[in-house]
């Protein structure tokens, strides 16, 4: 699998996690939707970080050269 394909799949999963997170708001069952919120938020964060580290390659620390004003 190429990097572009992995990026597309992880992006779709990331936005899917956001939709799962927002599902209780649209359904009107916020009190019973805590599990959806936890699963959606964790899926979005994990897929976003994986997308960053696996396909972007520039998610490391920025080297400090000089002063930060």
Secondary structure, 3 states (H helix, E strand, C coil): CCHHHHHHHHHHHHHHHHHHHHHHHHHCCCCCCHHHHHHHHHHHHHHHHHHHHHHHCCCCCCCCCCCCC
